[in-house]
Amino acid sequence: MHERKTKNKQSGLGTRAVWAGEKGERWRRATQLPVALSVSFGYENVDEWLEVARGKRPGHIYSRNTNPTVAAFEEKIRDLESADAATSFSSGMAAISNTLFTLLSPGDRVVSIKDTYGGTNKIFVEFLPRFGIDVALCNTTDHRSIEAEIGKGCKVVYLESPTNPTVKVVDLARLIAAAHRQKAVAVVDNTFATPINQQPISLGADLVIHSATKFLGGHADALGGVACGRKDLVAKIYHFREINGACLDPMAAYLLLRGMKTLHLRIAQQNHSAMKIAQFLELHPSVERVFYPGLKSHEAHAIARKQMSGFGGVLSFSLKGGFGAVKSFLPRLCCAHLAANLGAVETVAGPPATTSHVESTKGERARAGIPEALIRYSVGIEDTEDLLEDLRQALEGKARLRTGSGTW
Ligand SMILES: *Cc1c(COP(=O)(O)O)cnc(C)c1O
């Protein structure tokens, strides 16, 4: 676990993305942080070792608990989210499951929304009930019914905004306030927005979760997760994680740290392109519907404007012609990986059936209001014009079919 040592400086998020967490020891004046692949850390005398073990002196003992490269990653995201403390995990799902299993005990109740990430939804419907935890999943956009469920009393309110894959937006400040009236812990999965576009702690959240695999890392080459926020809660989650062992690997921590240095630049470009693409698709005759919080036609555009400083790099759209149209459209994209990922420097596209909701059945997807002809499109940092041109030709169906991933 990494705690706030000093008050957050007033520097901008870009400066903090570059410099936060970078103060650790260097090897022979190297400017870049070392990757500490060591499992354990050795001591010359037992007293010093004991002091480190008891937390009286800074240092590391064993990398399942803490590690210098991992600590640097935790400090960078802690700073960007203006949290008091942060702890990291082997994946986003590890962050989510460790958080929920730390906060909830048999007999407790948790309120969430139907549109959480597919894996998160599985925890709610398949795993938590087995431990005698009562789960209430509400219609994502029905704020009144969510407030009513929270009002019945609960231990945790778990939110995600924008959601995956239909990018619905929930009013975080409003629902967090409802949670706090019940003395419940408010948790927000901020993976889609990133701290550049949305700061849940400033809206009252007690804990913020990320799949660092996505935008934070940004290069689709490392899995990781983080939970940050209130110090007392993060300390409990950290304790659970150090025992169950879902720790972040130091090499992955290094890759995520390196990716995060350009977070603000990538997000600015992705916000810009996603908006242009959403506007283009909305007018295209082959497109049935476009989902993007930046569009005036989005049902919660006003809420998005209130709580986000940018609308993000993910949009989704449905094609006229059903799943058959999806199957012929996707392979025509030249400038996109067809893959189950998002938030990377490359554009990534795919249907929910093979991406966010691969764990769900067809019926579950339908009940979640996900059209079968939906495509999730995660905008990369390519030139906006090239992405528009690629979509244009793929929708017109004239292009050659690709021969493999990345046939650009
Ligand atoms: C991908 C994702 C997760 C899970 O993260 P992993 O790193 O794949 O375990 C959780 N929440 C959201 C919103 C995601 O997009």
The ligand as a Tripos MOL2 file, in Angstrom:
@<TRIPOS>MOLECULE
LIG
   15    15     1     0     0
SMALL
NO_CHARGES

@<TRIPOS>ATOM
      1 C1        -11.2590   -4.4720  -18.4090 C.3       1 LIG1
      2 C2        -12.0750   -3.9170  -17.3430 C.ar      1 LIG1
      3 C3        -12.0540   -4.4910  -16.0670 C.ar      1 LIG1
      4 C4        -11.2330   -5.7310  -15.7530 C.3       1 LIG1
      5 O1         -9.8690   -5.4770  -15.8590 O.3       1 LIG1
      6 P1         -8.7740   -6.6060  -16.1600 P.3       1 LIG1
      7 O2         -7.4910   -5.8640  -16.0500 O.co2     1 LIG1
      8 O3         -9.0480   -7.1550  -17.5260 O.co2     1 LIG1
      9 O4         -8.9300   -7.6580  -15.1240 O.co2     1 LIG1
     10 C5        -12.8190   -3.9040  -15.0820 C.ar      1 LIG1
     11 N1        -13.5780   -2.8200  -15.3150 N.ar      1 LIG1
     12 C6        -13.6310   -2.2550  -16.5340 C.ar      1 LIG1
     13 C7        -14.4970   -1.0680  -16.7350 C.3       1 LIG1
     14 C8        -12.8910   -2.7800  -17.5840 C.ar      1 LIG1
     15 O5        -12.9630   -2.2170  -18.7920 O.3       1 LIG1
@<TRIPOS>BOND
     1     1     2 1
     2     2     3 ar
     3     2    14 ar
     4     3     4 1
     5     3    10 ar
     6     4     5 1
     7     5     6 1
     8     6     7 2
     9     6     8 1
    10     6     9 1
    11    10    11 ar
    12    11    12 ar
    13    12    13 1
    14    12    14 ar
    15    14    15 1
@<TRIPOS>SUBSTRUCTURE
     1 LIG1         1 GROUP 0 **** ****
